[in-house]
Amino acid sequence: MSVIMYVAFPHNGPFGEELKNELSGLAQSINGEPGFIWKIWTENQADKTAGGVYMFDTRENAEKYLTMHTERLTKFGYSGISGKVYETNEGLTAINRGPIK
């Protein structure tokens, strides 16, 4: 069973293409994390928030990444970080064409 991890935090910018240019190296490094399957990057310029939805192969790998990522964001000066890990219901997700591996 795969798991979904959701992270959100206050972010004043940059957004869009500028954020992509600044964080492409970080994005590439995430691909090498243990158990990582995929990530959807999220941003809301109007609400000044950013984050992502991740899929990992196990709860353990997702929780380890969440701990490391929260520490990294804190070192970058972010606060108010919200992160949660959820099991997926693969049967229902398949009905709605969810990207389950």
VENFEN-V21933 format. One record per residue. N is the residue number from 0. BURIAL is 1 if it has 9 or more other C-alpha atoms within 8 Angstrom, else 0. D_FIRST is the distance of its C-alpha to the first C-alpha in Angstrom with 2 decimals. Layout:
n:burial:d_first
N:BURIAL:D_FIRST
N:BURIAL:D_FIRST
This chain:
n:burial:d_first
0:0:0.00
1:1:3.77
2:1:6.71
3:1:10.21
4:1:13.34
5:1:16.72
6:1:20.02
7:1:23.54
8:1:26.99
9:1:30.65
10:0:31.86
11:0:35.42
12:0:34.89
13:0:35.03
14:1:32.95
15:0:32.36
16:0:33.86
17:0:35.37
18:1:32.06
19:1:30.60
20:0:33.62
21:0:33.28
22:0:29.58
23:0:28.91
24:0:29.03
25:0:26.50
26:0:24.20
27:0:24.59
28:0:23.90
29:0:20.51
30:1:19.38
31:0:19.91
32:0:17.83
33:0:15.43
34:1:11.85
35:1:13.19
36:1:12.24
37:0:14.63
38:0:16.86
39:0:19.07
40:0:22.21
41:0:23.83
42:1:27.46
43:0:29.99
44:1:33.50
45:0:35.16
46:0:33.16
47:1:33.13
48:1:29.42
49:1:26.86
50:1:23.25
51:1:20.03
52:1:16.55
53:1:14.09
54:1:10.61
55:1:9.31
56:1:6.89
57:1:7.05
58:1:9.05
59:0:11.87
60:1:12.36
61:1:12.36
62:1:14.77
63:0:16.91
64:1:17.27
65:1:18.13
66:0:20.75
67:0:22.23
68:0:22.30
69:1:23.94
70:0:26.50
71:0:27.18
72:1:27.75
73:1:30.01
74:0:32.00
75:0:32.44
76:0:34.05
77:1:31.43
78:0:31.10
79:0:29.47
80:1:25.99
81:0:23.21
82:1:19.57
83:0:16.57
84:1:12.85
85:0:10.76
86:1:7.39
87:1:7.01
88:0:8.31
89:0:7.60
90:0:10.77
91:0:13.00
92:1:11.98
93:1:12.91
94:0:16.16
95:0:17.01
96:0:16.32
97:0:13.77
98:0:12.97
99:0:9.34
100:0:9.55
